[in-house]
């Protein structure tokens, strides 16, 4: 066990040795001040070498105005498996009513690559979840999810990273699906999977019109107006940003000419969360957005220099700040959690030479962000 208390440094959570660890997902349980960190355990670097899901539980405490986390032992989530399949894309989401934690993931037939599925127009992945009522000490068996997808769907993926439950109780799991008629190259589109009855049944929302891949979503309140914000990976120059006024069932693109969050050359997953506005001038119910993503792509490192971006006017895609760099060097996927009192946790891929060397965590507070990002690049003054 190790204790981490510095807001200026990161701590390794999963270190690649015999196995490689990729695709981080984080969940924070406020009542018990517990962090759960999830990842894929792989036999190699390639996606098709993925094997099982792993996790660690961490206990948070506040000491001298800073948060500390005490990690418990590493655990393979043995329950998150189907025979003859590899488990991928951990995506935790909690139900506040039933106190049940859902861990969504996909199970892909061993040896079958994503490209093979696209070429054959044949889905070899199954959407599944397991549940826990004690924060991952014990898990249920696997529940495969039967869900109605758009016509000509080829591949369905979830997350990766956290899902959310809205103020109204809807549980939302970020997802994306490849669609395309036979003999045409399938194209990916982000969408939501949601439940309005505490996880008994799940539905697939309408796909986002713009070509988009891995995504995350956040519920936003802006001057008493609520909407679901979606931020998605793309193959273009800028991240796809969309919003939903019907709780994530359908999405409309935010004004494209205002998009300013740049995508890496080959694209990369990023994380987004909403959190209480940190200004006394804002309404008590207002929320802001935080986004993490590699800020650069280089010849040797396709993804590097992990940045934190702030948006204090979430409906305006031009309001994103310049990034505050929290990791210099090779990096990749990340996942965010809002702890409390203006503090955040970021679980992310990184390394000294490769972004698959380890998965680390960094704790930081809002004052660190506001003092680091460019004030003139935000839509309003930062405190």
C-alpha positions in Angstrom: 0.0 0.0 0.0 1.1 3.5 -0.8 0.0 7.0 0.3 -0.1 9.9 -2.1 -0.5 13.4 -0.7 1.1 15.8 -3.2 -1.1 17.9 -5.5 2.0 18.5 -7.6 3.0 15.0 -8.5 1.4 11.8 -9.9 1.4 8.3 -8.4 1.5 5.0 -10.3 -1.7 2.9 -9.9 -1.1 0.2 -12.5 2.5 -0.4 -13.7 3.2 -2.5 -16.8 5.6 -5.4 -16.2 4.5 -8.8 -17.3 1.2 -7.4 -18.4 0.3 -4.0 -20.0 -2.3 -1.9 -18.5 -4.5 0.4 -20.6 -7.9 2.2 -20.8 -8.4 3.8 -17.3 -11.7 4.4 -15.7 -12.3 6.0 -12.3 -15.3 6.2 -10.0 -15.7 8.3 -6.8 -18.1 7.4 -4.0 -18.8 10.5 -2.1 -20.5 9.0 1.0 -17.5 6.8 1.8 -14.8 9.0 0.1 -13.6 6.0 -1.9 -12.0 5.9 -5.3 -12.2 2.9 -7.6 -9.6 2.7 -10.4 -10.3 0.3 -13.3 -8.2 -0.7 -16.3 -7.7 -3.4 -19.0 -5.0 -6.0 -18.3 -3.3 -6.9 -21.7 -0.8 -9.5 -22.8 0.6 -6.9 -25.2 0.0 -3.5 -26.5 -2.5 -4.2 -29.3 -6.2 -4.1 -28.6 -6.6 -7.7 -29.5 -4.2 -8.7 -26.7 -6.6 -7.4 -24.0 -7.6 -10.1 -21.5 -9.2 -9.1 -18.2 -10.3 -6.1 -16.2 -8.5 -5.1 -13.0 -9.2 -2.6 -10.2 -7.8 -1.0 -7.1 -9.8 0.7 -4.3 -8.5 3.8 -2.6 -9.6 5.6 0.6 -9.5 9.4 0.5 -8.8 11.6 3.5 -8.3 15.3 3.7 -5.2 16.4 5.6 -4.0 20.0 6.0 -6.4 21.2 3.2 -5.0 18.5 0.8 -6.5 15.2 -0.1 -4.6 12.0 0.4 -5.4 8.5 -0.9 -4.5 5.1 0.6 -4.6 2.4 -2.0 -5.6 -1.2 -1.2 -4.4 -4.3 -3.1 -4.6 -4.9 -6.8 -7.5 -7.1 -7.8 -8.4 -8.9 -11.1 -12.2 -8.6 -11.6 -12.7 -12.3 -12.4 -16.5 -11.9 -12.6 -16.2 -9.6 -15.7 -15.5 -12.3 -18.2 -17.2 -14.5 -20.8 -15.5 -17.7 -21.8 -13.7 -17.4 -25.1 -13.8 -13.6 -25.0 -11.6 -10.7 -23.9 -13.0 -8.0 -21.6 -12.5 -4.4 -22.7 -13.6 -0.7 -22.1 -14.5 -0.5 -18.4 -17.2 2.0 -17.8 -18.6 2.4 -14.2 -21.9 4.1 -13.4 -23.7 4.2 -10.1 -27.4 4.3 -9.2 -28.0 6.6 -6.2 -31.4 5.1 -5.5 -30.4 1.4 -5.3 -26.8 2.1 -4.1 -25.7 -0.3 -6.8 -22.6 0.2 -8.9 -22.7 -1.0 -12.5 -19.5 -1.9 -14.3 -20.2 -1.9 -18.1 -17.7 -3.4 -20.6 -17.6 -5.3 -23.9 -16.6 -8.9 -24.4 -15.0 -9.5 -27.8 -14.3 -13.0 -29.2 -10.7 -14.0 -28.7 -8.4 -13.4 -31.6 -10.9 -11.2 -33.6 -9.7 -7.7 -34.3 -11.9 -4.6 -34.7 -10.7 -4.3 -38.3 -11.9 -7.9 -39.1 -15.3 -7.0 -37.7 -15.5 -3.9 -39.8 -14.3 -5.8 -43.0 -16.8 -8.6 -42.4 -19.6 -6.4 -41.2 -20.1 -8.8 -38.4 -20.1 -7.9 -34.7 -18.1 -10.2 -32.4 -18.6 -8.0 -29.3 -21.1 -8.4 -26.6 -22.3 -5.6 -24.3 -22.2 -6.7 -20.6 -22.2 -5.5 -17.1 -21.6 -6.7 -13.5 -22.9 -5.0 -10.3 -21.7 -4.5 -6.8 -23.3 -3.2 -3.6 -20.1 -2.9 -1.6 -17.9 -0.9 -4.0 -16.3 -3.8 -5.7 -15.5 -6.1 -2.8 -18.0 -8.6 -4.3 -19.4 -8.6 -7.8 -22.4 -10.2 -9.4 -22.2 -12.6 -12.3 -22.1 -11.2 -15.9 -25.4 -9.8 -17.4 -25.3 -9.6 -21.2 -27.4 -6.6 -22.4 -29.8 -7.1 -25.3 -30.3 -3.7 -26.9 -31.8 -2.4 -30.1 -29.3 -0.8 -32.3 -29.6 1.4 -35.5 -30.0 -0.4 -38.8 -26.8 -1.7 -40.4 -24.8 -1.6 -37.1 -21.5 -3.4 -37.1 -19.7 -2.8 -33.8 -20.9 -1.4 -30.5 -18.5 -0.1 -27.9 -19.0 1.6 -24.5 -17.1 4.4 -22.9 -14.4 4.0 -21.9 -14.4 5.8 -18.6 -17.2 6.8 -16.3 -20.9 7.0 -17.0 -23.3 9.3 -15.1 -26.7 9.5 -13.4 -28.7 12.7 -14.0 -30.5 14.7 -11.4 -33.7 13.2 -12.6 -32.3 9.6 -12.1 -31.5 8.5 -15.7 -28.4 6.4 -15.9 -26.3 7.2 -19.0 -23.4 5.1 -20.4 -21.4 6.8 -23.2 -21.1 4.6 -26.3 -20.4 4.6 -30.0 -21.5 2.4 -32.9 -20.1 1.7 -36.4 -22.9 1.6 -39.0 -22.7 1.0 -42.7 -24.5 -1.0 -45.4 -22.7 -4.1 -46.8 -19.8 -3.3 -49.1 -19.5 0.2 -47.7 -17.0 1.2 -45.0 -18.7 1.4 -41.7 -18.5 4.8 -39.9 -18.5 5.5 -36.2 -21.0 7.7 -34.4 -21.2 8.5 -30.7 -24.5 8.0 -28.8 -25.8 7.1 -25.3 -27.1 4.0 -23.7 -29.5 4.8 -20.9 -31.9 3.4 -18.3 -34.9 5.1 -16.6 -35.8 2.2 -14.3 -32.7 1.7 -12.2 -30.9 -0.5 -14.7 -33.6 -3.1 -15.3 -33.8 -2.2 -19.0 -31.5 -0.3 -21.3 -32.1 1.7 -24.5 -29.8 3.1 -27.2 -30.2 6.8 -28.1 -30.0 8.4 -31.5 -26.5 8.6 -32.9 -24.7 11.9 -33.3 -24.8 13.0 -36.9 -21.1 13.9 -37.1 -18.5 11.1 -37.5 -17.3 10.5 -33.9 -15.8 7.7 -31.8 -15.2 7.3 -28.1 -17.0 9.8 -26.0 -17.9 11.0 -22.5 -20.9 13.0 -21.2 -21.7 15.3 -18.4 -24.9 16.9 -17.1 -24.7 20.7 -17.1 -26.8 23.3 -15.4 -26.4 26.8 -16.9 -28.7 29.6 -15.6 -31.4 27.1 -14.7 -31.2 25.3 -18.1 -30.1 21.7 -17.9 -28.6 19.7 -20.8 -26.3 16.7 -21.4 -22.9 17.7 -22.9 -21.0 15.2 -25.1 -17.4 15.4 -26.1 -16.2 12.8 -28.6 -13.0 11.6 -30.3 -12.9 12.2 -34.1 -10.6 11.7 -37.1 -10.7 15.4 -37.9 -8.8 18.4 -36.5 -11.2 19.2 -33.7 -13.1 17.3 -31.0 -16.9 16.8 -31.7 -19.0 18.7 -29.2 -22.8 18.1 -28.9 -25.6 18.7 -26.5 -28.9 17.1 -25.6 -32.1 18.8 -24.2 -33.9 15.4 -23.7 -31.6 13.8 -21.2 -29.2 12.2 -23.7 -31.8 10.6 -26.0 -30.8 12.8 -29.0 -27.9 15.1 -29.6 -27.4 18.3 -31.6 -23.9 19.6 -32.5 -22.7 22.8 -30.8 -21.8 25.5 -33.2 -19.0 23.9 -35.3 -17.3 27.2 -36.3 -16.6 27.8 -32.6 -14.9 24.4 -31.9 -11.4 24.9 -30.5 -10.5 21.7 -28.7 -7.9 20.2 -31.1 -7.7 16.4 -31.7 -4.4 14.6 -31.9 -3.3 13.4 -35.4 -4.8 9.9 -35.1 -7.4 10.8 -32.4 -7.4 9.9 -28.7 -10.0 9.3 -26.0 -10.5 12.2 -23.6 -12.5 12.7 -20.4 -15.1 15.3 -19.4 -16.9 16.1 -16.1 -19.1 18.9 -14.8 -18.6 20.4 -11.3 -20.1 23.2 -9.2 -19.2 26.7 -10.4 -16.3 28.1 -8.3 -17.4 31.7 -8.5 -19.6 33.5 -6.0 -21.1 35.5 -8.8 -22.6 32.3 -10.4 -25.9 30.8 -9.4 -25.5 28.1 -6.8 -26.9 25.5 -9.2 -24.6 26.4 -12.1 -21.9 23.9 -13.2 -18.7 24.2 -15.2 -16.8 21.7 -17.4 -13.3 20.2 -17.1 -11.7 18.2 -20.0 -8.5 16.2 -20.2 -6.7 15.2 -23.4 -3.2 14.9 -24.9 -2.3 18.4 -26.2 0.3 17.3 -28.8 1.2 14.6 -31.2 4.8 14.0 -32.2 6.6 11.7 -34.5 7.9 9.5 -31.7 4.9 10.0 -29.4 1.6 10.2 -31.2 0.1 11.4 -27.9 1.9 13.5 -25.4 1.6 16.3 -22.7 -1.7 15.7 -21.0 -3.7 18.9 -20.6 -6.6 20.0 -18.4 -9.0 22.4 -20.1 -11.7 24.6 -18.3 -14.9 25.9 -19.6 -16.9 28.3 -17.4 -19.7 28.7 -20.0 -20.4 25.1 -21.1 -22.9 26.0 -23.9 -20.1 27.9 -25.7 -17.4 25.7 -27.3 -15.3 28.8 -27.9 -15.0 29.3 -24.1 -12.5 26.6 -23.5 -9.3 27.7 -21.8 -5.8 26.9 -23.0 -4.6 23.7 -21.3 -2.8 23.3 -18.0 -0.2 20.5 -18.6 -0.3 18.0 -15.7 2.0 15.4 -17.4 4.9 16.2 -19.7 5.8 13.4 -22.1 4.1 10.3 -23.5 0.4 10.0 -22.4 -2.9 8.7 -23.7 -6.4 7.9 -22.4 -7.6 9.6 -19.2 -10.6 9.7 -16.9 -11.7 12.4 -14.5 -13.6 12.4 -11.2 -14.8 15.4 -9.1 -14.0 14.7 -5.5 -15.4 17.6 -3.5 -14.4 21.1 -2.3 -13.0 22.0 -5.7 -10.7 18.9 -5.9 -10.3 16.5 -8.8 -8.7 13.1 -9.6 -7.4 12.2 -13.0 -6.4 8.6 -13.9 -4.3 8.5 -17.0 -2.0 6.5 -19.3 1.6 7.8 -19.3 5.3 6.9 -19.3 8.8 8.1 -19.6 9.2 6.4 -23.0 5.8 5.0 -23.9 2.3 5.9 -23.0 1.7 2.2 -22.1 4.3 2.1 -19.4 1.8 2.8 -16.6 -1.5 4.2 -15.5 -1.1 7.0 -12.9 -3.3 9.3 -10.8 -3.0 12.9 -10.1 -5.0 14.9 -7.5 -5.3 18.7 -8.0 -7.6 21.5 -7.0 -9.4 24.3 -8.8 -6.9 26.9 -7.6 -4.2 25.0 -9.4 -6.2 25.1 -12.6 -7.2 28.8 -12.4 -3.7 29.9 -11.7 -2.3 27.9 -14.6 -4.7 28.4 -17.5 -4.7 31.6 -19.5 -7.2 34.0 -18.0 -7.7 35.9 -21.3 -8.5 32.7 -23.1 -11.6 32.0 -21.0 -15.0 33.6 -21.5 -14.8 35.1 -18.0 -12.3 35.9 -15.3 -11.0 33.0 -13.3 -10.9 33.3 -9.5 
